[in-house]
């Protein structure tokens, strides 16, 4: 009986409502082959925080970085393409810039040879009543020159 209770408790605890998987990330090489486009499909009712969110307002804005490798080089910082909107966020008691529905960023890159580009997205996600702690999600992209 205790095992059944423990099993049911663990199933309930790991239910998707309690996970941070509210964004599905995808990366691809632009047509001009000079930047990586990173997209994040955000579930309805959830939002990320834009880089234009004022410092010290509370939330952690999205940060995108490529891992260092001799076969490619990141040229400058990732540029947020998604439109953000400023709102008063009761979770933090401050004005913030949020992104809903889809996050898009471009990362300038110079690729020397065929390679696998790896990077990470650091972000936090919230809805109107709760936030999850920031997490890092890794991504990989195979590039054939």
C-alpha positions in Angstrom: 0.0 0.0 0.0 2.8 2.4 0.8 4.5 1.7 -2.6 1.2 2.5 -4.4 0.9 5.8 -2.4 4.5 6.7 -3.2 4.0 5.9 -6.9 0.9 8.0 -7.1 2.6 10.8 -5.3 5.6 10.8 -7.7 3.3 10.7 -10.7 1.3 13.7 -9.4 4.5 15.6 -8.5 6.0 15.2 -11.9 2.9 16.1 -13.7 3.5 18.6 -16.6 1.9 21.4 -14.7 4.8 21.3 -12.3 7.5 21.3 -14.9 9.2 24.1 -16.8 8.7 22.6 -20.2 6.5 25.5 -21.4 8.8 26.5 -24.2 9.9 24.4 -27.2 13.2 25.6 -28.6 14.5 25.2 -32.2 17.6 26.5 -33.9 18.4 26.8 -37.6 21.0 28.5 -39.9 19.8 31.6 -41.7 19.7 31.7 -45.5 22.7 33.9 -45.7 24.5 31.4 -43.4 25.8 34.3 -41.2 23.5 33.9 -38.2 21.7 31.2 -36.2 18.0 31.9 -35.6 16.8 30.6 -32.3 13.0 30.3 -31.8 11.1 29.3 -28.7 7.4 28.4 -29.0 5.8 29.6 -25.7 2.7 27.9 -24.4 -0.4 30.0 -24.1 -0.7 31.7 -20.8 3.1 31.8 -20.2 5.7 34.4 -21.0 9.5 35.0 -21.0 11.2 38.3 -20.0 12.8 40.4 -22.7 16.3 41.9 -22.6 14.7 45.3 -22.5 13.3 44.5 -19.0 14.8 47.1 -16.6 17.7 45.8 -14.4 16.8 45.2 -10.8 13.1 44.8 -11.6 13.2 41.1 -10.5 12.9 38.7 -13.4 15.7 37.1 -15.3 15.7 38.1 -19.0 16.5 35.6 -21.7 20.2 35.1 -22.4 21.5 33.2 -25.4 25.1 32.0 -25.7 27.0 29.8 -28.1 29.7 27.4 -26.7 33.2 28.2 -27.9 34.6 26.0 -30.7 37.5 26.3 -33.2 35.1 25.5 -36.1 32.8 28.5 -35.5 32.9 31.8 -33.8 30.1 34.0 -32.4 30.4 37.5 -33.8 28.7 39.8 -31.3 25.8 39.3 -28.9 22.5 37.6 -29.7 19.9 40.1 -30.9 16.3 39.7 -29.7 13.9 39.9 -32.7 10.7 39.2 -30.8 8.4 42.1 -30.0 8.0 42.7 -26.3 5.4 44.6 -24.4 5.8 46.4 -21.1 3.4 45.4 -18.3 3.2 45.7 -14.5 4.1 42.2 -13.2 2.5 41.5 -9.9 4.9 38.5 -9.4 7.7 41.1 -9.0 5.9 44.3 -8.2 7.5 46.1 -11.1 7.2 47.1 -14.7 8.8 44.5 -17.0 9.1 43.7 -20.7 7.5 40.3 -21.6 7.4 38.1 -24.7 4.4 35.9 -25.3 3.7 33.2 -27.9 7.2 33.1 -29.6 10.7 34.1 -28.7 13.0 34.8 -31.7 16.7 35.8 -31.6 19.5 35.9 -34.1 23.1 35.0 -33.2 25.8 36.3 -35.6 28.2 33.5 -36.4 31.2 32.7 -38.7 31.5 29.0 -39.6 34.8 27.7 -41.0 33.8 24.0 -41.7 31.0 21.5 -41.3 30.3 21.3 -37.6 27.8 21.0 -34.8 27.1 24.4 -33.2 26.1 24.1 -29.5 24.7 26.7 -27.2 22.4 27.4 -24.4 19.4 29.5 -23.5 19.1 30.8 -19.9 15.6 32.0 -19.0 12.7 32.0 -16.6 9.1 31.5 -17.4 6.0 32.9 -15.6 2.3 33.1 -15.9 -0.1 35.5 -14.2 0.2 33.8 -10.8 3.6 32.0 -10.6 7.2 31.8 -11.9 9.6 29.0 -12.1 13.3 29.5 -11.2 15.6 30.2 -14.1 16.9 27.2 -16.1 19.4 26.6 -18.8 18.4 24.6 -21.9 21.1 23.4 -24.3 20.6 23.3 -28.1 22.7 21.8 -31.0 22.6 22.6 -34.7 24.4 20.6 -37.4 25.9 22.9 -40.1 27.0 21.6 -43.5 28.8 24.3 -45.4 
